[in-house]
Amino acid sequence: MSRAILIPADTDAAVRIVETNGLHDLQRLLDGNIDYAPLNQPDLTLWINDEGKMLDLPRNERADAWWKANIRATFPGDYIAGDAVLVGFDRDSGEDTDVPARIITQLHPAPLRLSLVKH
């Protein structure tokens, strides 16, 4: 089981932490066949729907912006279509791992907590 971040294409839906356990969980979360979007951070994998553009899934503005900030180069006009899942990656084993805490801090802000003080 790996802790991951689900980045929905629907900007009204919250970015949330999910648990994944391999290929079938990723396919379920991304609603189909999966592929990775290359990153310049070797300890991360960004999983996307392999057929997102062919299926005309909506552009994922949040995942797309994060991806473009974390890659050396993209094809002109390329973008992420559909939901995306970000996980950690262990280069030695080739397996997904928990997404690093530094990424959770970037992408999954803590809920706002308000305290009412009576004066």
C-alpha positions in Angstrom: 0.0 0.0 0.0 1.3 3.4 -1.0 0.1 6.8 0.1 -0.5 9.0 -3.0 -2.0 12.3 -4.0 -5.1 12.3 -6.3 -5.3 15.5 -8.4 -8.8 15.6 -10.0 -9.3 17.3 -13.3 -12.4 18.9 -11.8 -11.1 22.0 -10.1 -14.1 22.0 -7.8 -13.0 18.6 -6.4 -10.4 18.7 -3.7 -6.9 17.3 -4.1 -6.8 14.4 -1.7 -4.5 11.7 -0.2 -5.4 8.2 -1.3 -4.0 4.7 -0.7 -2.9 2.7 -3.8 -1.9 -0.9 -4.0 -0.6 -1.5 -7.5 -1.8 -1.4 -11.1 -5.5 -2.1 -10.5 -5.9 0.6 -8.0 -4.2 3.1 -10.3 -6.4 2.0 -13.2 -9.5 2.4 -11.0 -8.5 5.9 -9.8 -7.6 7.0 -13.4 -10.5 5.3 -15.0 -8.6 3.2 -17.6 -5.1 2.3 -18.8 -2.3 4.2 -17.2 1.0 5.8 -18.3 3.5 8.0 -16.5 4.3 11.6 -17.2 8.1 12.1 -17.0 9.4 14.2 -14.2 12.8 15.7 -13.3 12.4 14.4 -9.8 13.6 10.7 -9.7 11.8 9.9 -6.5 8.3 10.6 -7.9 5.9 9.2 -10.5 3.0 11.1 -12.0 0.4 8.5 -13.2 -2.1 9.6 -15.8 -4.8 8.1 -18.0 -2.9 6.7 -21.1 -5.9 7.6 -23.4 -7.0 10.8 -21.7 -6.7 13.0 -24.8 -8.2 10.4 -27.1 -11.1 10.0 -24.7 -11.4 13.8 -24.6 -11.1 13.9 -20.8 -11.0 17.4 -19.4 -7.6 19.2 -19.1 -6.2 18.9 -15.6 -5.1 22.4 -14.9 -3.6 21.7 -11.5 -1.7 18.6 -12.5 -0.6 20.1 -15.7 0.8 23.2 -14.1 2.7 21.1 -11.5 4.0 18.8 -14.2 5.3 21.6 -16.4 7.1 23.1 -13.4 8.8 19.8 -12.7 9.9 18.7 -16.1 12.8 19.8 -18.3 10.8 20.0 -21.6 7.4 19.1 -23.0 6.1 18.9 -26.5 4.4 22.2 -27.5 0.7 22.1 -26.7 1.0 18.9 -24.6 -1.1 18.7 -21.4 -2.5 16.3 -18.9 -6.1 15.2 -19.6 -8.1 13.6 -16.8 -7.3 12.9 -13.2 -3.7 12.3 -12.1 -2.1 10.4 -9.2 1.3 11.3 -7.8 3.3 8.7 -5.9 6.8 8.2 -4.6 9.2 6.0 -6.5 12.0 3.8 -5.3 14.7 3.6 -8.0 16.3 0.5 -6.5 13.2 -1.6 -6.5 11.2 0.1 -9.3 8.2 0.2 -7.0 5.8 3.0 -6.1 6.2 4.2 -2.5 4.5 6.8 -0.3 4.6 10.3 -1.8 7.2 12.3 0.0 6.1 14.7 2.8 7.5 17.7 0.9 5.1 17.0 -2.0 2.1 16.6 0.4 2.9 20.0 1.8 3.0 21.5 -1.7 -0.1 19.9 -3.1 -2.4 19.0 -0.2 -2.7 22.0 2.1 -3.8 21.4 5.7 -7.5 22.2 6.3 -8.1 25.7 7.5 -8.9 25.7 11.2 -10.7 28.6 12.8 -11.1 29.3 16.5 -13.7 31.5 17.8 -12.7 33.7 20.7 -15.4 35.4 22.7 -14.6 38.9 23.7 
